[in-house]
Amino acid sequence: MTANSLKDLPPEGAPLPHAVSTAPFEPYATEEMTAEQERVYLASQWQLMWWKFRKHRLAVISAVLIFVIYAMAAFAEFLAPYHYSTRNTDFIRAPGQQVRLFHEGAFVGPFVYPFKLHLNMENLKREYAEDRERPEKLRFFCRGDGYSFWGLVPGNLHLVCPPEGGTFFWLGSDRLGRDMLSRILYGGRISLSIGLIGVSISFVLGVIIGGIAGYYGGRVDLVVQRIIEIVQSLPHIPLWLALASIMPPSWSPVVVYFGITVILGLMDWTGLARSVRSKLLSLREEDYVVAAQLMGARPRRIIALHLVPGFMSHLIASATITIPRTILGETALSFLGLGLRPPITSWGVMLNEAQNINVVALYPWLLYPVIPVIVIILAFNFLGDGLRDAADPYR
């Protein structure tokens, strides 16, 4: 130390000189980011999920398709040309009527040709031929069969109606002369709602049981795992058949509907419970969980408010993949005659009427209800894949 530096020191006992900056505090001053970097680095988890989900084109298309199908089922009374129980006994098992715009080169608008019925006594078959001389225009936003919208509001307004004094069977009619298109729209409401309600039941059971096993661990986890293994070892289809067959035939269709929904929900909670349990086992030792425990939070509050929201995106993806299994379960039970029964209309109930191979060979349009089943199952699977990839936005 030089003599000059000793002179600069303050006297003994005096405070050392220091400077305090009066500039505003900027916590990110040393991490200057561009606007694009700030948009990504400071985004929430849900924003990151949405950005990644948008890149999955097939999942986005599936989400739009699912929304459209559910919207059509919600407004089935308005979209259907007929009420699902309306019978046209003069047109039993009639083929589909093609919608046309031009008649003999002239624009007429949306119209159909009426059917002329011929009874073929050699093979005992009804044969229908189009009368190309009389085009019949369809009516739009018209008054037709009465209905009760969602069982609450009476009405008779339809998007499209058959011509005055004519018929409009775009997808054909069944053995009682009922319009297939109308029955598919009405049936979609039952089949699709069973998927949502059944998944809601399995979601609640899976989160509660899996949350308890993952949070407490030890013997509780051991008992829950053995229960899950027992349930998963049971063959689902025979068990569905057994549980559905014990429901008394005297029960009303509404009670049977809720019974089938509960059965399907009780069979699909195991996979979600294991997923929740594995996640909670890894998260329960985190600092924020320990802090919540030290502050006196109850286990129920810790699981519901601190642990489950941390992987809610994974739960949504798992639930989305579970919905098609529930829809297929209802369709299978109703197809076998052990699920929903008339007068309730669902896709499975409609397919139950197409079990005879001879009927299918002569009237293939009775198999049309299988098309929306395939479409909705594929759409949910593609949507689930997109959500599962988006649930890990950092990958």
Secondary structure, 3 states (H helix, E strand, C coil): CCHHHHHHCCCCCCCCCCCCCCCCCCCCCCCCCCHHHHHHHCCCHHHHHHHHHHHCHHHHHHHHHHHHHHHHHHCHHHHCCCCCCCCCCCCCCCCCCCCEEEECCEEEEEEECCEEEEEECCCCEEEEEECCCCCEECEEEEEEEEEEECCCEEEEEEEEECCCCCCCCCCCECCCCCEHHHHHHHHHHHHHHHHHHHHHHHHHHHHHHHHHHHHHCHHHHHHHHHHHHHHHHCCHHHHHHHHHHCCCCCCCHHHHHHHHHHHHHHHCCHHHHHHHHHHHHHHCCCHHHHHHHHCCCCHHHHHHHHHHHHHHHHHHHHHHHHHHHHHHHHHHHHHCCCCCCCCCCCHHHHHHCCCCHHHHHHCHHHHCCHHHHHHHHHHHHHHHHHHHHHCCCCC
